[in-house]
Amino acid sequence: MPDGAVGTAVGGQGLFRGLLEAAPDAMVIVDDSGTIQLVSARIETLFGYRRAELLGRPVEVLVPDGFRGRHARHRRGYAHRREPRAMGNGLEVYGRRKDGSRFPVEVSLSPLETANGLLVSATVRDVSERKAAEARLNGLADLVESSHDAILAKTADGRITYWNAAAQRLYGYTAEEVVGRHVSLLAAEDRKGEITQIMDRLRRGERIEHFETIRVTKSGRLLDVDVTIWPTRAADGTVNGACAIARDISDRKRTEAELTRLYEQQRDIALTLQHSLMGTPPDVPGLHTASRYLPASQGAGVGGDWFDLVPLGAGQVGVLIGDVMGRGLEAAAVMGRLRSAANALARTGMPPEQLMQVLDTVVADLEGQLVTCCYLVIRPDAGELTICSAGHLPVLLASPGEGVRALPAPVSVPLGVGGIPHRQARFDVPPGSVLTLYTDGLIEAPGSDIEDRLAALHEEFAAAYTTAPDMEAAADQLLRALLPDAEPDDDDVTLLLLKIPVAPLASASTELPATAAAVSDGRAFLAAALRRWGCPEAADEACLLVSEILTNAIRHAAGPLHLRLRMSRTELTAEVTDRSARRPQLCLVGSDAESGRGLFLVDTIADSWGTRPTDEGKTIWFTLRLPARPR
């Protein structure tokens, strides 16, 4: 049909073309033979043809080759029925562009009765993006249905609107049984309020990540589940519902519980082993102490910290503290070996620097081990201590009227480095002073400077020394201040407080030449001191023992000899110092021997006795228990 006839039918060609161009979709008009009579500019854009290339050609030029035969039949059938087909109820077919590519389109048809016959107006819409979106949604739906995690959707008031196959497997309900019901049907009775709180948070737009809770199946079985829930929104941005993914973590929870049980079991074994290796330090008469050991709360909970108190006789006491670098059973085992070795070496009377040198060789044989250690020998009667430190933290001393200070002892490298000598130093410690020894777990904290932590310990120790009623309270006060969380995280903690006992009730000393006359002079000096101290009843045994020790020194050592006496409320201590490093040997002699029984008598009569090296020789000492006397 000529272009002018169409224009006449609709009231003018210009008007008709204006309507075509104003239409929001691409439009093409064909006659009853399928010949294109008019096209809009959008058709040109959509199919890639110029208008002149389409007018007068069969409409099948816009249809892919494989669909042209069927298209012609459909067109003729429509011309016979003449029923309009609107968008949404139109045909979904494929169009063909000039370059030969095809794309999905939706077509709506409208008949136009004219004086020259039937015309058909076809509105064509490109639905490529919609089809792609539908494909993505279908793929997502398949993914949701095939998911191993339970996925459900619900309205803003908690009514279930979607329920996938995994949700049915997890909870036992079919979609028909739960859709429309409130999600609280999955909650245990004691957790119904939890659902209300979650829904309130969702309505505020919150996303809830990995919320672990307990849910109930259709059969009543309780499940541990991990739930992630996020709100969904309407076009205006308001929250209109929520989606949830739930995962059964019952197996994981059971595994975690079993691992926790095994961890606690192994931790108890390790701590038992460590306490066994550490032992219980003995009570030292007159020495007030308070100690704390806290295992780390993380990891194996055991480390290489230890401390020990070693009675050295004659009123002296050795104090050891150490820290094996590293954690776990290996560190604890090394600690046990070193503690035993150090205790045995200390009991020989070995000076601190010599003991540290021997321990250094022991640690050097343990490949890859480093140990910090500090050893003190305290002499309360002389008001002094000797200290040697192998890389350990400074010892703090609080003295009456003098406040708190760190003992300026020389600090060498840790044990195990080797090749560097360890040096000792001697300091005065007035009676009533308190010493604080500790390991690095007390002052090291993530993100904190160790100097700041040391300053804090200094300050808290000063406060505890002046305010705490006793040593135990002082230890607790220090731990509360420095470890407010009660348990250390990454390292075990050892804290030891020692109070220097008061000086003996009485003491006396004299220097004697290494001659035979020294024996009688020493006996007379001792007897006079005991009379002066109101304890003459001990003179016979004490004078016999002093005679034997002095005689031994005169025969086997060099002078001058130094005799020191010290009396407490419970015992008498006598010491003889000479200038020979040779130690006396206790041995049995025959019945016909005329000498050699001196040390045997000392060993038999004295309550305790021993020897210890000095800078210039050695000291032999003994103690005698005194009869109870009124205070």
Buried (B, 14 or more C-beta within 10 A) or exposed (E): BEBEBBBBBBEEBEEBBEBBEEEEBBBBBBBBEBBBBBBBEBBBEBBBBEEEBBBEBBBBBBBBEEBBEEBBEBBEEBBEEEEEBEEEEBBEBBBBBBEEEBBBBBBBBBBBEBEBBBBBBBBBBBBEEEBEEEEEEEEEEEEBEEBEBBBBBBBBEBBBBBBBBBBBEBBBBEBEBBBEBBBBBBBBEEBEEBBEEBBEBBBEEBEBEEBEBBBBEBEEEEBBBBBBBBBBEEEEEEBBBBBBBBBBBEEEBEEEEEEEEEEEEBBEEBBEBBBEBBEEBEEBEBBBBBBBBBBBBEBBBBBBBBBBBBBBBBBBBBBBBBBBBBBBBBBBBBBBBBBEBBBEBBBBBBBBBBBBBBBBEBBBEBEEBBBBBBBBBBBBBBBBBBBBBBBBBBBBBBBEEEEBBBBEBEBBBBBBBEEEEBBBBBBEBBBBBBBBBBBBBBBBBEEEEEEEBBEBBBEBBBBBBEEBEEBBEBBBBBBEBBBEEEEBEBBBBBBBBBBBBEBBEBBBEBEBEBEEEBBEBBBEBBBEBBEEBEBEEBBEBBBBBBBBBBBBBBEEBEBEBBBBBBBBEBBBBBBBBBBBEEBBEEEEEEEEEEEEBBBBBBEEBBEBBBBBBBEEBBBBBBBBEBEEEEE
